Amino acid sequence: MLPSLTPEQAEQSARVEALIRRRIGEAGGWIDFETFMELALYAPGLGYYSAGSAKLGADGDFVTAPEISELFSRCVARQCAEILEKLGGGAIVEFGAGTGRMAAAVLRELGELGALPHRYAILEVSADLKARQLERLTRLPPALRDRVTWLDRWPATPIHGVVLANEVLDALACQRFALRQEGIRALGVGMADDRLVALEHRADGRLVAALEAVLRDLPRPLPEGYRSELCLRIEPWIRGVADFLERGVLLALDYGLPRAHYYHPDRVDGTLRCHFRQRAHDDPLTRVGVQDITAWVDFTRVAEAASVSGLEVLGFATQAGFLLGAGIEALLAEPRDAAARARAASEARRLLLPGEMGEALKVMALGRECPGPLCGFAHQDLRALL
């Protein structure tokens, strides 16, 4: 059973649901899932990521790798250091910096390595998270703090450097679909008995064309009744990064799979998950606006989008493979205190083990004019699976 809403959460959810109801009425009684997810997460001043509330950490709805251990961020920093050295310096741009924990740890590690970027820019859509980032990062030493800036929009001028996107792509609003005997059906949201309900609708031409291309690419047919997700926002997001990344590397770290594994015949109900107060469930129509909604990433689609946008796939690995390549074992050997070593080992297990985060999360490097290879993919490179 999910935890109850606080009065403040109930009020916010009611306001978001009222907005969605209006949008459904204006659309004639049905909206596709992409529109619903966009409103639930990003409606200005109302959606989950736009309104203020604790989202990350023990008092939030979910925990990310940087919140578990600085080992993760230090490995990311080591990969950044190598890229910046290859480029002769540059900037770092982080999308969706959460509580700022990763940014702080990356900057401290880069400082220790003598590889600081000339600027660390953060693009954050959540007012709550931006406030938490400011509080954390202003406590850094001036040599680190003074490099941090916040962006209201995507960089307008070309940059050389690294773009970090940790658990960003899985929060892009996606389409949902069902395969029926009569063809492809779009899954969306309507109203019944004065409440939000899941409803199917005829799929539009854009979704049909995109999904037919995916189905042709699969090694095995999918069964009738199969339901899953397809994110049509991957391509414009990657294109947007490619437009400002003149030289450098995008590191995308996210839950996801290569296409043949993502659309496996046994994965009959897709990858959509909701998160509320550390509980995961699969009902996006409850607690609307106060719970996270995500869908895993089809990394083959990311690679295809990169190719079209002029970026090269430089590496693809599980989180465990990436962390091992980036030197987590050397970091684990650093603590001299037995208690610190035991604590680091416990954190590393959560990051590395297959039953924890080690295999579910993937890391993909997309680059332009950055010579390889990259250390994070020296231990494992799964590009052949794409």
BELRAFEN-V309818 format. One record per backbone hydrogen bond with DSSP energy under -0.5 kcal/mol. CO is the residue of the C=O (numbers start at 1). NH is the residue of the N-H. If there is no record, write none. Layout:
CO|NH ; CO|NH
This chain:
6|10 ; 7|11 ; 8|12 ; 9|13 ; 10|14 ; 11|15 ; 12|16 ; 13|17 ; 14|18 ; 15|19 ; 16|20 ; 17|21 ; 18|22 ; 19|23 ; 20|24 ; 21|25 ; 22|26 ; 23|27 ; 24|29 ; 24|30 ; 25|28 ; 29|191 ; 31|189 ; 32|36 ; 33|37 ; 34|38 ; 35|39 ; 36|40 ; 37|41 ; 38|42 ; 39|43 ; 40|48 ; 41|49 ; 41|50 ; 43|46 ; 43|47 ; 47|50 ; 47|51 ; 50|127 ; 55|61 ; 55|62 ; 57|60 ; 61|278 ; 62|57 ; 64|67 ; 64|68 ; 65|68 ; 65|69 ; 69|72 ; 69|73 ; 70|74 ; 71|75 ; 72|76 ; 73|77 ; 74|78 ; 75|79 ; 76|80 ; 77|81 ; 78|82 ; 79|83 ; 80|84 ; 81|85 ; 82|86 ; 83|87 ; 84|88 ; 84|89 ; 85|88 ; 90|118 ; 91|162 ; 92|121 ; 93|95 ; 93|164 ; 94|123 ; 95|166 ; 97|100 ; 100|104 ; 101|105 ; 102|106 ; 103|107 ; 104|108 ; 105|109 ; 106|110 ; 107|111 ; 108|112 ; 109|113 ; 110|114 ; 110|115 ; 111|114 ; 119|92 ; 119|121 ; 120|149 ; 121|94 ; 122|124 ; 122|151 ; 123|96 ; 125|127 ; 126|130 ; 127|131 ; 128|132 ; 129|133 ; 130|134 ; 131|135 ; 132|136 ; 133|137 ; 134|138 ; 136|139 ; 137|140 ; 141|144 ; 141|145 ; 142|146 ; 144|147 ; 145|148 ; 147|120 ; 149|122 ; 151|124 ; 159|246 ; 159|247 ; 160|91 ; 161|249 ; 162|93 ; 163|251 ; 164|95 ; 165|167 ; 165|253 ; 168|171 ; 169|172 ; 170|295 ; 175|230 ; 176|187 ; 177|228 ; 178|180 ; 178|185 ; 179|225 ; 180|183 ; 183|180 ; 184|203 ; 185|178 ; 186|201 ; 187|33 ; 187|176 ; 188|199 ; 189|31 ; 190|197 ; 192|195 ; 195|192 ; 197|190 ; 199|188 ; 201|186 ; 204|208 ; 205|209 ; 206|210 ; 207|211 ; 208|212 ; 209|213 ; 210|214 ; 211|215 ; 212|216 ; 213|217 ; 214|217 ; 214|218 ; 215|218 ; 223|226 ; 226|179 ; 227|270 ; 228|177 ; 230|175 ; 230|232 ; 231|234 ; 232|236 ; 233|237 ; 234|238 ; 235|239 ; 236|240 ; 237|241 ; 238|242 ; 239|243 ; 240|244 ; 241|244 ; 241|245 ; 244|159 ; 244|246 ; 247|161 ; 248|368 ; 249|163 ; 249|251 ; 250|252 ; 250|366 ; 251|165 ; 251|253 ; 252|254 ; 252|364 ; 253|167 ; 254|362 ; 255|297 ; 257|299 ; 257|300 ; 258|261 ; 258|262 ; 259|263 ; 261|264 ; 262|264 ; 264|267 ; 266|268 ; 267|270 ; 268|227 ; 273|294 ; 274|281 ; 275|292 ; 276|279 ; 279|276 ; 281|274 ; 282|284 ; 283|286 ; 287|290 ; 287|291 ; 292|275 ; 294|273 ; 297|257 ; 297|299 ; 298|301 ; 298|302 ; 299|303 ; 300|304 ; 301|305 ; 302|306 ; 303|307 ; 304|308 ; 305|309 ; 306|311 ; 307|310 ; 312|314 ; 312|367 ; 315|365 ; 316|382 ; 317|363 ; 318|322 ; 319|323 ; 320|324 ; 321|325 ; 322|326 ; 323|328 ; 324|327 ; 327|331 ; 328|332 ; 329|333 ; 331|334 ; 331|335 ; 337|341 ; 338|342 ; 339|343 ; 340|344 ; 341|345 ; 342|346 ; 343|347 ; 344|348 ; 345|349 ; 346|350 ; 347|351 ; 348|352 ; 349|353 ; 350|357 ; 353|356 ; 353|358 ; 357|361 ; 358|320 ; 360|256 ; 361|319 ; 362|254 ; 363|317 ; 364|252 ; 364|366 ; 365|314 ; 365|315 ; 366|250 ; 367|312 ; 368|248 ; 374|377 ; 375|378 ; 382|385 ; 383|386
